[in-house]
Amino acid sequence: MKAVILAGGLGQRLKPFTQIIPKPLLPLGKSSVLETQILSLKKCGIKDVIIATNYLSDYVRAFLYGKNYYDINISISEENKPLGTCGPLSLLKDVLNSPFLLINGDILTTMDFSVLFDCSKNIKSDIIVGVKEVRAPFEFGQIISDGDYIIDIYEKPELKMEILSGIYLIKPHIIDLIPKDSYYGIDSLIKTMVSKKMKVVKYKITDYWLDIGRIEDYSIAQDAFNEHFDNE
């Protein structure tokens, strides 16, 4: 089983940290975001990991040099320009010849990634999209009305929605839909697939999941690492 980690983002919302270090190399305890992801993939049976890099790619290469992750084949794909959350796959068509995992380089999760591979065997799919339900309080009172008359009110209701988790199981033929060496987002790919009536399946993640997109998320990630990953 193969996995691609997207590690080329600028990490704009995590400045000033990411001005001197790429987001996937941010420290977590005695480890880093990237190393934690690699070891989580290994735990789930992933044998080949490709790191897709762009911003500060030399740092990523230097960080991985000489590290022994036991029985994991790690390679680096380097982009000459930003290619978004999907474009990097266009450079890997020759090596991604079986269903593979694609994950964002800024997430932490305890999910067993192998369930996506199992899911792809049991349901017809071109892509399986990991989704996560998030809840957020709405700061205003919501009114329910019947014409001009208010019949009920909910004070600061909680909003629930399913979001893209940054985790995908992709069949290799889908790479043909991605423009070669161009900036292209996973959202654009999914919209294209839906328009073509391809089989886009969702998988709801119930395990711990965190997107390390902002300064406050990085602080949460430190505690999450100690609780969920420090013993791996």
Phi, psi and omega in degrees: 000140182243154177220145174245126176256123178278107186236027185253003184291158181280338181064044185303320185283354179253013174293146013272356182305315187277005173285337183240350181212136178295147186307317181296343181263005177302136183294141170229107185058233177267007183243206177213168178301312183297314181296321178298319178295315181301316181291328176293321177295316179301318181299331182266008174095009177287130183253336182233124181235128177249126178261115179270115187239159172210286182293125180052042183298330179297328178294318180296315180298317180294323181296321183278342185300125175080357180283143181248108178258019176058121169048019176245129176267112183249128176230162183239131173251122185251126179268143177277346179208160179299132182241007177078197186268006181218328181307324180303335181293335180295340179273354188241015185304323185288338184253346180260080185252014175212165180308136184223159179265136174239125179226145174292146183277013182231029178239151173238133177207151177261007183295152175273106185298337183294340180295333178291321176295319178295320180299321182293339178277338187257349180220139179292125183206150169260330175210141173248123185256116175288127178238153180229132176280126177241151180235136180219134178290141176265128192280356180243156175284134180263130178258148173246126185232158173235098187067235181271359186252131175281127182248349177193165178212140176242116182280118179046064181294156178269128179270138177237137176205158176261131183240162173294131184269349185083020180229124185219144171250116190241135173280143189299330182294343180292335181301334179296340180276350186266125179302139182291127173052042180229155177292124184206130184262155179298329178296320178295320179298313182297318178298319178297317180295319179297317180296331179270005180059036175278168187271099179255110186253141175257148174233119184277120181275123179253352180282173177299138181209137178215132173263119182269074185259339185229167181305316183293330177291325180296323176295318177297323182299326179299315178292321180297321179298314181298325184278321191248337192235347189293341182262006182280000000 
